[in-house]
Amino acid sequence: MPGLFSQIQAGKVWDFHGGIHPPTRKQQTSQKPIAVMPLPDRLYLPLRQHIGVAGQILVHVGERVLKGQPLTAADNSMAVPVHAPTSGTVLSIEPHTSPHPSALPELTLVLAPDGLDEWRARAPLNLVNCDKMALLSRIQDSGIAGMGGAGFPTHLKTGVSQPVDYLIINAVECEPYISADDLLMQEAATTIVKGIDILCHLLEPKAVLIGIEDDKPIAYAAMQAACSQREHYYVRAVPTKYPSGGEKQLIQLLTNKEVPNGRRPIDIGIVMQNVGTAFAVAQAVLDDHPLISRIVTVAGDTLSQPQNVLALLGTPVSALLDACGFAAEPQQRVIMGGPMMGFTLPDLSVPVVKTTNCILAPTAAELPAAQQEMDCIRCSACADACPASLLPQQLLWYSKAKDSDKLKQYNLADCIECGACAYVCPSEIPLVQYYRVAKADIREQQREALKAEQAKARFEARNARLELEKQQRLERNQQLAAARQQQQQQSGGNNAVAEALARIKAKQAQSAVADQPSAADIQAEREQKKQQAREYQQQKAQADTAGAGADTGTAAAGDSKAAAVAAALARAKAKKAQQQATPFSEHADSKQADAAPTDTAQAADNSAASVTATPVQTPAAADPRKAAIAAAIARAKAKQQPQSAATEQEAPVTAATEQLTEAAADPRKAAIAAAIARAKARKQADSENS
């Protein structure tokens, strides 16, 4: 059995699963030459016209630009710049309706042509002495992206490092109405072959396969003639069948190879480029002509002159239609792209971009609008027509259910959105629309999952960094502590200071412990307060009993007696407080407690004896000394006739009592109070004697 390359050389062409045969309707445009569009009043240039990201804006509003001047810079590998299609002035940079099924506004540069069509300076490259990096840079700087509809940056596709077996040039153009590539091959086959030469210089493939549908005989002959001098350039006619222009389908037709699920053609040694892309590469390298225009098929029964036109990028669709004699119908639909994969435009101000290959303005009878969706009858016609061997019915159910896992399991990503399933569906179900929505949801979920993973990675990196910093601080502190300890060991002065500080802290701790009262001190203080309360009650009762039989005397004598009694009481209580505040031992405490009442009683007895020689007998005669003291106090109070005199007599006693109360807490204060009371008593006695 001959090998694959031998079969390819022999001209063998294979087939793929499914496919349909809709009416081609190409004759009304494929037999006419390419027309040149007149210069429109305004050009609307979206800053992103490819798969990737927009470049950085290089111009500002009001600036005059030249034809071919870059308006954005390719500051990213997934970015290709946009160039001025003609000379003019930048009017604004603002959002404008995008050429996309969503019709969402995108940032767009509005250019007003000045009619001069003045070029910038150009510098063509010499392919003989030009290296690959210079070629790739020129392709990127010229803004070239895939012109077959996908819009993938060409410099990435041609800058692969894997070995390439076959370079396939896609010139099939299988969708009805569209004949832009057909006319391009008819009129510029030589330039296309030069572009293929440049691609071969970059990729170094074993063979070049050019696929053209068998309903394009003029284009096929032109390409055969242009490639006649090239070795291993093979032009192959493939059967007219939709969608034979799909990437995976054309690979299977020409090489009998299938791209695995989830893989790319480069993984099996194949790179595919559109014929329009090869033409743009030749212009960029050989003429320094960036991608500023393209051929667009303008067709439909509402046009008086349907034809292929060379339109500048940014030309509004309305200008294209007017140039072809557009006569709108009520509820007129205008479609960008073919009838199978195109989308209806929201308004006619949408501009032509790099991936625009067709504008359709059909009548309602020519291309009827979609009817009301009905229930699936499970006829399996969609599965028979699917070129990717998928199960459209199951994909429809899971798309409605938003079951992402099942959609991935049934390989929704392999759907090329060709519309063959919807074309054959008897229930008028817009299957492709459901698949597009499901794909968008899956992409959004993947983006959110990627953001979550990135956020998690940043969080974990932050925690790791903080933990590392913590460990580093601990290590530094340990090193500093070890260094200080080593220094202290080397110098003894530091040890002495540390020992002194330790002794001071120990003394402070002992003082704090000594200042705290013990349980015995607290109990003794409580007993003292109880004894004072009992004595006060007894004195009050004795004073009340002795008041009735008290003798009268002079006011002066009562004052001296009261002062003497107060002085005696102060001395007694001061001694008692001093003895209780400074205990030396349990034996000393007991002796002081026994001696205190005796001294107090003796002082009171002596004071009473000096005042009078006639004792007063009271019912509380259990303690004659206390009774004598109480009788003396009673007599003193009874003799106080005027209120003013009584106040003066009680003042020393009250002061003495307050001093005794304060002295109970401090023995030194008690001693001072007693001395003051004795001095006052002597002074008053001296004044009375005089």
C-alpha positions as CSV (number, residue, x, y, z in Angstrom):
1,M,0.0,0.0,0.0
2,P,1.5,3.4,-1.0
3,G,2.3,5.9,1.8
4,L,0.3,9.0,2.6
5,F,2.6,11.4,0.8
6,S,2.6,9.2,-2.3
7,Q,-1.2,9.2,-2.3
8,I,-1.2,13.0,-1.9
9,Q,1.3,13.3,-4.8
10,A,-1.0,11.1,-6.9
11,G,-3.9,13.6,-6.3
12,K,-6.1,11.5,-4.0
13,V,-8.7,13.4,-2.1
14,W,-10.7,11.9,0.8
15,D,-14.0,12.7,2.4
16,F,-15.4,13.7,5.8
17,H,-18.6,12.8,7.7
18,G,-21.8,14.7,7.1
19,G,-22.1,17.9,5.2
20,I,-24.8,19.4,3.1
21,H,-25.3,20.8,-0.3
22,P,-27.1,24.2,-0.1
23,P,-27.5,26.3,-3.3
24,T,-24.2,28.1,-4.0
25,R,-25.6,31.3,-5.6
26,K,-22.1,32.5,-6.6
27,Q,-22.6,33.2,-10.2
28,Q,-24.0,36.7,-9.8
29,T,-20.6,37.9,-8.3
30,S,-18.0,35.4,-9.4
31,Q,-18.2,36.5,-13.1
32,K,-17.6,40.2,-12.4
33,P,-14.2,41.9,-11.8
34,I,-13.4,43.4,-8.5
35,A,-14.7,46.9,-8.1
36,V,-12.9,49.7,-6.2
37,M,-15.0,51.4,-3.5
38,P,-15.2,55.2,-3.6
39,L,-13.7,56.9,-0.5
40,P,-16.4,57.2,2.2
41,D,-16.9,60.3,4.3
42,R,-16.0,58.6,7.6
43,L,-14.0,55.5,8.4
44,Y,-14.8,53.7,11.7
45,L,-11.8,51.6,12.8
46,P,-12.3,49.3,15.8
47,L,-9.1,49.0,17.8
48,R,-9.5,45.3,18.0
49,Q,-10.3,43.4,14.8
50,H,-8.9,40.0,15.6
51,I,-8.8,37.3,18.3
52,G,-6.6,38.8,21.0
53,V,-6.2,42.1,22.7
54,A,-6.2,45.7,21.3
55,G,-3.0,47.5,21.0
56,Q,-1.9,50.8,22.6
57,I,-3.2,53.9,20.9
58,L,-0.5,56.0,19.3
59,V,-2.5,59.0,18.0
60,H,-4.7,61.6,19.5
61,V,-7.9,63.4,18.5
62,G,-7.2,66.1,15.9
63,E,-4.0,64.6,14.6
64,R,-3.5,64.2,10.9
65,V,-2.4,60.7,9.9
66,L,-0.9,59.3,6.7
67,K,-2.0,56.2,4.8
68,G,-0.5,53.1,6.3
69,Q,0.5,54.8,9.5
70,P,0.0,52.6,12.6
71,L,-2.8,53.9,14.9
72,T,-2.1,51.4,17.6
73,A,1.1,49.5,18.8
74,A,1.4,45.8,19.2
75,D,2.6,45.7,22.8
76,N,1.5,42.1,23.3
77,S,2.1,38.9,21.4
78,M,-1.7,38.5,21.0
79,A,-2.1,42.1,19.6
80,V,-1.8,43.3,16.0
81,P,-1.9,47.0,15.2
82,V,-4.5,48.9,13.2
83,H,-3.4,51.2,10.4
84,A,-4.9,54.3,8.7
85,P,-6.5,53.1,5.5
86,T,-6.0,56.6,4.0
87,S,-4.7,60.0,5.0
88,G,-6.9,62.2,7.1
89,T,-7.7,63.6,10.5
90,V,-8.7,61.7,13.7
91,L,-12.1,63.1,14.7
92,S,-12.7,61.0,17.8
93,I,-11.9,57.8,19.7
94,E,-15.1,56.6,21.2
95,P,-17.3,53.5,21.6
96,H,-19.1,52.4,18.5
97,T,-21.3,49.4,17.5
98,S,-19.1,46.4,16.9
99,P,-19.3,43.9,14.0
100,H,-20.2,41.1,16.3
101,P,-23.4,39.1,16.9
102,S,-23.8,40.9,20.3
103,A,-23.5,44.4,18.7
104,L,-21.8,45.6,21.9
105,P,-20.0,48.9,21.5
106,E,-16.2,48.8,21.2
107,L,-13.6,51.5,21.3
108,T,-13.4,52.8,17.8
109,L,-11.3,55.5,16.1
110,V,-13.2,57.7,13.7
111,L,-11.1,59.0,10.8
112,A,-12.2,61.8,8.3
113,P,-10.4,61.2,5.0
114,D,-8.8,64.2,3.3
115,G,-9.0,62.8,-0.2
116,L,-5.2,63.0,-0.8
117,D,-4.5,59.3,0.0
118,E,-1.0,60.3,1.0
119,W,1.3,57.3,1.9
120,R,3.8,57.2,4.7
121,A,7.4,56.2,3.9
122,R,7.6,52.5,3.1
123,A,10.6,50.0,3.3
124,P,10.1,46.7,1.5
125,L,12.1,43.6,2.7
126,N,14.4,41.5,0.6
127,L,13.4,37.9,1.2
128,V,16.8,36.6,0.2
129,N,18.8,38.2,3.0
130,C,16.0,38.5,5.6
131,D,15.9,36.3,8.6
132,K,12.8,34.7,10.2
133,M,12.5,37.1,13.1
134,A,12.5,40.1,10.8
135,L,9.7,38.5,8.7
136,L,7.6,37.7,11.8
137,S,8.0,41.2,13.1
138,R,7.0,42.7,9.7
139,I,3.9,40.4,9.6
140,Q,2.9,41.5,13.1
141,D,3.6,45.1,12.5
142,S,1.5,45.0,9.3
143,G,-1.5,44.0,11.4
144,I,-2.1,40.7,9.6
145,A,-4.6,38.3,11.1
146,G,-6.4,35.3,9.7
147,M,-8.8,36.6,7.0
148,G,-10.8,33.4,6.7
149,G,-13.1,34.4,9.5
150,A,-11.3,33.4,12.7
151,G,-8.9,36.3,12.9
152,F,-6.1,34.5,14.7
153,P,-2.8,36.5,14.6
154,T,-0.7,35.3,11.7
155,H,2.7,35.8,13.2
156,L,1.8,33.4,16.0
157,K,0.6,30.7,13.6
158,T,3.7,31.0,11.4
159,G,6.2,31.3,14.2
160,V,5.7,27.8,15.6
161,S,8.7,25.8,16.6
162,Q,7.3,22.3,15.9
163,P,8.2,20.6,12.6
164,V,5.6,21.1,9.9
165,D,4.8,18.4,7.4
166,Y,2.1,20.2,5.3
167,L,1.2,23.8,4.8
168,I,-2.4,23.9,3.6
169,I,-3.8,27.0,1.8
170,N,-7.5,27.2,2.3
171,A,-9.2,28.5,-0.9
172,V,-12.3,26.4,-0.7
173,E,-14.8,29.2,0.2
174,C,-17.7,26.8,0.6
175,E,-20.4,29.0,2.0
176,P,-23.1,30.2,-0.5
177,Y,-22.9,33.7,-2.1
178,I,-19.3,34.3,-1.0
179,S,-16.8,34.6,-3.9
180,A,-14.2,37.0,-2.6
181,D,-11.3,34.4,-2.5
182,D,-12.4,33.2,-6.0
183,L,-11.9,36.6,-7.5
184,L,-8.7,37.2,-5.6
185,M,-7.2,34.0,-7.1
186,Q,-8.4,34.9,-10.5
187,E,-6.8,38.4,-10.4
188,A,-3.8,38.0,-8.1
189,A,-2.6,34.4,-8.2
190,T,1.0,35.4,-8.7
191,T,1.0,37.6,-5.5
192,I,-0.7,34.8,-3.6
193,V,2.1,32.3,-4.6
194,K,4.7,34.8,-3.4
195,G,3.0,35.0,-0.1
196,I,3.1,31.2,0.1
197,D,6.8,31.3,-0.6
198,I,7.3,33.6,2.4
199,L,5.2,31.2,4.6
200,C,7.3,28.3,3.4
201,H,10.5,30.2,4.3
202,L,9.1,30.6,7.8
203,L,7.6,27.1,8.3
204,E,9.8,24.9,6.0
205,P,7.0,22.3,5.3
206,K,7.5,19.2,3.3
207,A,4.7,20.1,0.9
208,V,2.1,22.8,0.2
209,L,-1.5,21.7,-0.5
210,I,-3.8,24.3,-2.0
211,G,-7.5,23.2,-1.8
212,I,-10.0,24.7,-4.2
213,E,-13.7,23.6,-4.7
214,D,-14.4,22.1,-8.1
215,D,-17.0,24.8,-8.9
216,K,-14.2,27.4,-9.3
217,P,-12.5,26.4,-12.6
218,I,-11.0,29.8,-13.4
219,A,-9.4,30.2,-10.0
220,Y,-8.1,26.6,-10.1
221,A,-6.5,27.2,-13.4
222,A,-4.9,30.4,-12.3
223,M,-3.4,28.8,-9.2
224,Q,-2.1,25.8,-11.2
225,A,-0.3,28.2,-13.6
226,A,1.2,30.3,-10.8
227,C,2.5,27.2,-9.0
228,S,3.9,25.4,-12.0
229,Q,7.4,26.4,-11.3
230,R,7.3,25.4,-7.6
231,E,8.2,22.0,-6.4
232,H,6.0,20.3,-3.9
233,Y,3.2,22.8,-4.5
234,Y,0.0,20.8,-5.1
235,V,-3.3,22.4,-6.2
236,R,-6.2,20.1,-5.4
237,A,-9.9,20.4,-6.4
238,V,-12.2,19.2,-3.6
239,P,-15.9,18.3,-4.0
240,T,-18.4,21.1,-3.6
241,K,-19.8,20.3,-0.2
242,Y,-20.5,22.4,2.8
243,P,-18.5,22.9,5.1
244,S,-15.5,21.6,3.2
245,G,-13.8,24.9,4.1
246,G,-13.7,24.1,7.8
247,E,-10.1,23.7,9.1
248,K,-10.5,20.1,10.3
249,Q,-12.7,19.1,7.4
250,L,-10.2,20.4,4.8
251,I,-7.3,18.6,6.6
252,Q,-9.3,15.4,6.4
253,L,-10.1,16.0,2.7
254,L,-6.5,16.6,1.7
255,T,-4.4,14.4,4.1
256,N,-6.9,11.9,5.5
257,K,-5.8,13.0,9.0
258,E,-8.1,13.9,11.9
259,V,-7.2,16.5,14.4
260,P,-7.7,14.9,17.9
261,N,-10.3,16.3,20.2
262,G,-9.0,19.3,22.0
263,R,-5.9,19.5,19.9
264,R,-4.6,21.8,17.2
265,P,-3.5,21.0,13.6
266,I,0.1,21.8,14.5
267,D,0.0,18.9,16.9
268,I,-0.2,16.6,13.9
269,G,2.3,18.6,11.8
270,I,-0.1,20.7,9.8
271,V,-0.5,24.5,9.5
272,M,-3.4,26.1,7.6
273,Q,-3.6,29.6,6.2
274,N,-6.3,31.4,4.2
275,V,-5.6,32.4,0.6
276,G,-6.4,36.0,1.5
277,T,-3.8,35.8,4.4
278,A,-1.1,34.7,2.0
279,F,-1.9,37.6,-0.3
280,A,-1.7,40.1,2.7
281,V,1.7,38.6,3.8
282,A,3.1,39.1,0.3
283,Q,2.0,42.8,0.3
284,A,3.4,43.4,3.8
285,V,6.8,41.9,3.1
286,L,7.4,42.8,-0.5
287,D,5.7,46.2,-0.6
288,D,5.5,47.3,3.0
289,H,1.7,47.5,2.5
290,P,-0.1,46.9,5.8
291,L,-3.5,45.3,6.0
292,I,-5.8,48.3,5.3
293,S,-8.3,46.8,2.8
294,R,-9.8,43.6,1.7
295,I,-12.2,42.1,-0.9
296,V,-15.8,41.9,0.2
297,T,-18.6,40.1,-1.6
298,V,-21.8,42.3,-1.6
299,A,-24.7,40.2,-2.8
300,G,-28.5,39.9,-2.5
301,D,-31.6,40.4,-4.6
302,T,-32.1,43.9,-3.1
303,L,-29.0,45.1,-4.9
304,S,-28.9,46.2,-8.5
305,Q,-25.2,45.6,-8.9
306,P,-24.0,42.7,-6.7
307,Q,-20.3,42.4,-6.9
308,N,-17.0,42.0,-5.1
309,V,-15.5,45.3,-4.1
310,L,-12.1,46.3,-2.7
311,A,-13.1,48.1,0.5
312,L,-11.0,50.0,2.9
313,L,-11.2,48.7,6.5
314,G,-13.5,50.9,8.5
315,T,-16.0,51.5,5.6
316,P,-19.5,51.6,6.9
317,V,-21.8,48.8,5.5
318,S,-24.2,51.5,4.4
319,A,-21.6,52.9,2.0
320,L,-21.0,49.4,0.5
321,L,-24.7,48.9,0.0
322,D,-25.2,52.3,-1.6
323,A,-22.3,51.6,-4.0
324,C,-24.0,48.4,-5.2
325,G,-27.5,50.0,-5.7
326,F,-29.2,49.0,-2.5
327,A,-33.0,49.2,-2.4
328,A,-34.3,48.3,1.0
329,E,-37.5,46.4,1.7
330,P,-39.8,46.7,4.7
331,Q,-38.1,44.9,7.7
332,Q,-35.0,44.5,5.6
333,R,-32.3,42.3,7.0
334,V,-28.6,42.8,6.3
335,I,-26.3,40.0,7.2
336,M,-22.5,40.2,7.8
337,G,-21.0,36.9,6.6
338,G,-22.6,34.1,4.7
339,P,-26.1,32.8,5.1
340,M,-24.9,29.8,7.1
341,M,-22.5,31.4,9.6
342,G,-23.3,35.1,9.4
343,F,-25.3,37.3,11.7
344,T,-27.8,40.1,11.3
345,L,-26.5,43.6,11.8
346,P,-28.3,45.9,14.3
347,D,-27.7,49.0,12.1
348,L,-25.8,49.9,8.9
349,S,-23.1,52.0,10.6
350,V,-21.2,48.8,11.5
351,P,-17.8,49.0,9.7
352,V,-15.9,46.5,7.5
353,V,-13.1,44.8,9.5
354,K,-10.3,42.3,8.7
355,T,-12.6,39.3,9.0
356,T,-15.5,40.6,6.9
357,N,-15.8,38.6,3.7
358,C,-19.4,39.1,2.7
359,I,-22.4,41.5,3.1
360,L,-25.8,40.1,2.2
361,A,-28.9,42.1,1.6
362,P,-31.5,39.4,0.6
363,T,-35.2,39.7,0.1
364,A,-37.7,37.9,2.3
365,A,-38.4,35.4,-0.5
366,E,-34.7,34.9,-1.2
367,L,-33.7,34.1,2.3
368,P,-36.7,33.6,4.6
369,A,-36.4,34.5,8.2
370,A,-36.4,31.8,10.8
371,Q,-39.8,30.4,11.6
372,Q,-41.2,29.7,15.1
373,E,-39.2,27.0,16.9
374,M,-41.0,23.7,17.4
375,D,-40.3,20.6,19.5
376,C,-37.6,18.3,18.4
377,I,-39.0,15.2,16.6
378,R,-35.7,13.2,17.0
379,C,-35.3,12.6,13.4
380,S,-31.5,12.5,13.7
381,A,-31.0,14.6,10.6
382,C,-28.8,17.0,12.5
383,A,-26.5,14.2,13.6
384,D,-26.3,12.9,10.0
385,A,-25.3,16.4,8.7
386,C,-22.8,17.3,11.4
387,P,-19.3,17.4,9.9
388,A,-17.7,17.0,13.3
389,S,-19.5,13.8,14.1
390,L,-21.3,15.3,17.1
391,L,-24.7,14.6,18.6
392,P,-26.5,18.0,18.2
393,Q,-29.7,16.8,19.9
394,Q,-28.0,15.9,23.1
395,L,-26.0,19.2,22.9
396,L,-29.3,21.1,22.6
397,W,-30.8,19.5,25.7
398,Y,-27.7,20.1,27.8
399,S,-27.4,23.6,26.5
400,K,-30.9,24.4,27.6
401,A,-30.1,22.8,31.0
402,K,-26.8,24.7,31.3
403,D,-25.1,21.4,32.2
404,S,-21.4,22.3,31.5
405,D,-20.1,18.9,32.5
406,K,-22.3,17.1,30.0
407,L,-21.5,19.6,27.3
408,K,-17.8,19.0,27.7
409,Q,-18.4,15.3,27.8
410,Y,-20.2,15.5,24.4
411,N,-17.4,17.7,22.9
412,L,-19.2,21.0,22.4
413,A,-15.9,22.7,21.8
414,D,-15.5,20.7,18.6
415,C,-18.5,22.4,17.1
416,I,-17.4,24.7,14.3
417,E,-20.8,26.5,14.3
418,C,-21.2,25.8,10.6
419,G,-25.0,25.7,10.8
420,A,-25.5,22.5,8.9
421,C,-27.6,21.0,11.7
422,A,-29.9,24.0,11.9
423,Y,-30.2,24.0,8.1
424,V,-31.6,20.4,8.0
425,C,-33.7,20.7,11.1
426,P,-37.4,20.3,10.2
427,S,-38.4,21.8,13.6
428,E,-36.7,25.1,12.8
429,I,-34.6,24.9,16.0
430,P,-31.8,27.5,16.0
431,L,-29.2,25.0,17.2
432,V,-26.2,27.1,16.6
433,Q,-27.6,29.9,18.7
434,Y,-27.9,27.6,21.7
435,Y,-24.4,26.3,21.2
436,R,-22.9,29.8,21.0
437,V,-24.6,30.8,24.3
438,A,-23.5,27.6,25.9
439,K,-19.9,28.2,24.8
440,A,-20.0,31.7,26.1
441,D,-21.2,30.5,29.5
442,I,-18.5,27.9,29.6
443,R,-15.8,30.5,28.8
444,E,-17.2,32.8,31.5
445,Q,-17.0,29.9,34.0
446,Q,-13.5,29.1,33.0
447,R,-12.5,32.8,33.4
448,E,-14.1,32.9,36.8
449,A,-12.3,29.7,37.8
450,L,-9.0,31.0,36.6
451,K,-9.5,34.2,38.6
452,A,-10.3,32.2,41.7
453,E,-7.2,30.1,41.2
454,Q,-5.1,33.2,40.7
455,A,-6.6,34.8,43.8
456,K,-5.9,31.6,45.8
457,A,-2.4,31.5,44.5
458,R,-1.8,35.1,45.6
459,F,-3.3,34.4,49.0
460,E,-1.1,31.4,49.6
461,A,1.9,33.3,48.3
462,R,1.1,36.1,50.7
463,N,0.8,33.7,53.7
464,A,4.0,32.0,52.7
465,R,5.8,35.4,52.5
466,L,4.5,36.5,55.9
467,E,5.5,33.2,57.5
468,L,8.9,33.5,55.9
469,E,9.3,37.0,57.3
470,K,8.2,35.8,60.7
471,Q,10.8,33.0,60.6
472,Q,13.5,35.5,59.5
473,R,12.6,37.9,62.4
474,L,12.8,35.0,64.9
475,E,16.2,34.0,63.5
476,R,17.4,37.6,63.6
477,N,16.2,37.9,67.2
478,Q,17.9,34.7,68.2
479,Q,21.1,35.8,66.6
480,L,21.0,39.1,68.4
481,A,20.3,37.5,71.7
482,A,23.2,35.1,71.2
483,A,25.4,38.0,70.3
484,R,24.4,39.9,73.4
485,Q,24.9,36.9,75.6
486,Q,28.4,36.4,74.1
487,Q,29.2,40.1,74.8
488,Q,28.0,39.8,78.4
489,Q,30.2,36.8,78.9
490,Q,33.2,38.6,77.5
491,S,32.7,41.7,79.8
492,G,32.0,41.1,83.5
493,G,30.6,44.6,84.1
494,N,27.4,43.7,82.3
495,N,27.0,40.7,84.6
496,A,27.4,42.9,87.7
497,V,24.7,45.2,86.4
498,A,22.4,42.3,85.8
499,E,23.0,40.9,89.3
500,A,22.3,44.4,90.8
501,L,19.1,44.6,88.9
502,A,18.1,41.2,90.0
503,R,18.7,42.1,93.7
504,I,16.6,45.2,93.4
505,K,13.8,43.3,91.9
506,A,14.0,40.7,94.7
507,K,13.9,43.5,97.4
508,Q,10.9,45.0,95.7
509,A,9.1,41.7,95.7
510,Q,9.9,41.2,99.5
511,S,8.6,44.7,100.3
512,A,5.4,44.1,98.5
513,V,4.9,40.8,100.4
514,A,5.7,42.5,103.8
515,D,3.3,45.4,103.1
516,Q,0.4,43.0,102.8
517,P,-1.4,42.4,106.2
518,S,-1.4,38.9,107.5
519,A,-4.6,37.1,108.6
520,A,-3.7,37.5,112.3
521,D,-3.4,41.3,111.9
522,I,-6.8,41.5,110.2
523,Q,-8.4,39.4,113.0
524,A,-6.8,41.5,115.7
525,E,-8.1,44.7,114.1
526,R,-11.6,43.3,114.0
527,E,-11.5,42.3,117.7
528,Q,-10.2,45.8,118.6
529,K,-13.1,47.5,116.8
530,K,-15.6,45.2,118.5
531,Q,-14.1,46.0,122.0
532,Q,-14.3,49.7,121.3
533,A,-18.0,49.4,120.3
534,R,-18.8,47.5,123.6
535,E,-17.0,50.1,125.7
536,Y,-18.8,52.9,124.0
537,Q,-22.2,51.2,124.7
538,Q,-21.2,50.8,128.4
539,Q,-20.1,54.3,128.7
540,K,-23.3,55.6,127.2
541,A,-25.4,53.5,129.6
542,Q,-23.4,54.6,132.7
543,A,-23.6,58.2,131.6
544,D,-27.4,58.0,131.4
545,T,-27.7,56.4,134.9
546,A,-25.4,58.8,136.6
547,G,-27.0,61.9,135.1
548,A,-29.9,62.1,137.7
549,G,-27.7,62.1,140.9
550,A,-24.9,64.2,139.6
551,D,-23.7,67.1,141.8
552,T,-23.7,70.7,140.5
553,G,-20.5,72.5,140.2
554,T,-19.0,75.4,138.5
555,A,-18.6,75.5,134.8
556,A,-14.9,76.0,135.1
557,A,-14.5,72.9,137.2
558,G,-16.5,70.8,134.7
559,D,-14.3,72.0,131.9
560,S,-11.1,71.0,133.6
561,K,-12.5,67.6,134.5
562,A,-13.7,67.0,130.9
563,A,-10.3,68.0,129.6
564,A,-8.5,65.7,132.0
565,V,-10.8,62.8,131.2
566,A,-10.2,63.4,127.4
567,A,-6.5,63.5,127.9
568,A,-6.5,60.3,129.8
569,L,-8.6,58.5,127.2
570,A,-6.4,59.7,124.4
571,R,-3.2,58.5,126.2
572,A,-4.8,55.1,126.9
573,K,-6.0,54.6,123.4
574,A,-2.7,55.8,121.8
575,K,-0.8,53.3,123.9
576,K,-3.2,50.5,122.9
577,A,-3.1,51.3,119.2
578,Q,0.7,51.5,119.3
579,Q,0.9,48.1,121.0
580,Q,-1.4,46.5,118.5
581,A,0.3,48.1,115.4
582,T,3.8,46.9,116.4
583,P,3.5,43.2,117.6
584,F,6.7,41.5,118.4
585,S,5.5,38.0,119.4
586,E,2.4,36.2,120.5
587,H,3.5,36.7,124.1
588,A,4.1,40.4,123.8
589,D,0.7,40.8,122.1
590,S,-1.1,39.1,125.0
591,K,0.8,41.2,127.6
592,Q,0.0,44.4,125.8
593,A,-3.6,43.5,125.5
594,D,-3.8,42.8,129.3
595,A,-1.9,46.0,130.2
596,A,-3.8,48.4,128.1
597,P,-7.1,48.3,130.1
598,T,-5.2,48.5,133.3
599,D,-3.3,51.7,132.3
600,T,-6.5,53.2,131.0
601,A,-8.4,52.4,134.2
602,Q,-5.5,53.8,136.4
603,A,-5.4,57.0,134.4
604,A,-9.1,57.4,134.6
605,D,-9.1,56.7,138.4
606,N,-6.3,59.2,139.0
607,S,-8.2,61.8,137.0
608,A,-11.4,61.1,138.9
609,A,-9.6,61.3,142.3
610,S,-8.2,64.7,141.4
611,V,-11.6,66.0,140.4
612,T,-13.7,64.8,143.4
613,A,-13.4,62.7,146.5
614,T,-17.0,61.6,146.5
615,P,-17.6,58.6,144.2
616,V,-20.9,58.1,142.6
617,Q,-22.6,54.7,143.0
618,T,-24.2,53.3,139.8
619,P,-25.9,50.1,138.9
620,A,-23.0,49.3,136.6
621,A,-20.6,48.8,139.5
622,A,-18.9,45.8,138.1
623,D,-15.8,48.0,137.3
624,P,-15.5,50.9,139.8
625,R,-12.9,52.7,137.7
626,K,-15.1,52.8,134.6
627,A,-18.0,53.9,136.8
628,A,-16.0,56.8,138.2
629,I,-15.0,57.9,134.7
630,A,-18.6,57.7,133.6
631,A,-19.8,59.7,136.6
632,A,-17.2,62.4,136.0
633,I,-18.4,62.7,132.3
634,A,-22.0,62.9,133.5
635,R,-21.3,65.6,136.0
636,A,-19.5,67.6,133.5
637,K,-22.3,67.4,131.0
638,A,-24.9,68.3,133.6
639,K,-23.2,71.5,134.6
640,Q,-23.2,72.9,131.1
641,Q,-25.9,75.5,131.3
642,P,-25.6,77.9,128.4
643,Q,-25.5,76.3,125.0
644,S,-22.5,78.4,123.9
645,A,-20.6,77.3,126.9
646,A,-21.5,73.7,126.3
647,T,-20.3,73.9,122.8
648,E,-16.9,75.2,123.9
649,Q,-16.6,72.5,126.6
650,E,-17.4,69.7,124.2
651,A,-15.0,71.0,121.5
652,P,-11.9,69.6,123.2
653,V,-13.6,66.3,123.8
654,T,-14.8,66.1,120.2
655,A,-11.4,67.1,118.8
656,A,-9.7,64.5,121.0
657,T,-12.2,61.9,119.9
658,E,-11.5,62.7,116.2
659,Q,-7.8,62.6,116.9
660,L,-8.2,59.2,118.6
661,T,-10.1,57.9,115.6
662,E,-7.4,59.0,113.2
663,A,-4.8,57.7,115.5
664,A,-6.2,54.2,115.5
665,A,-4.8,53.7,112.1
666,D,-1.3,55.3,112.8
667,P,0.4,54.9,116.3
668,R,2.5,58.1,115.7
669,K,-0.6,60.2,115.0
670,A,-2.1,58.7,118.2
671,A,0.9,59.8,120.3
672,I,0.8,63.3,118.8
673,A,-2.9,63.6,119.5
674,A,-2.4,62.5,123.1
675,A,0.4,65.1,123.6
676,I,-1.8,67.9,122.2
677,A,-4.7,66.9,124.5
678,R,-2.4,67.0,127.6
679,A,-1.1,70.4,126.7
680,K,-4.6,71.7,126.2
681,A,-5.7,70.3,129.6
682,R,-2.7,71.9,131.4
683,K,-3.3,75.2,129.7
684,Q,-7.0,75.2,130.7
685,A,-6.2,74.2,134.3
686,D,-3.6,77.0,134.6
687,S,-6.1,79.5,133.3
688,E,-8.7,78.4,135.9
689,N,-6.3,78.5,138.8
690,S,-5.2,82.0,137.8
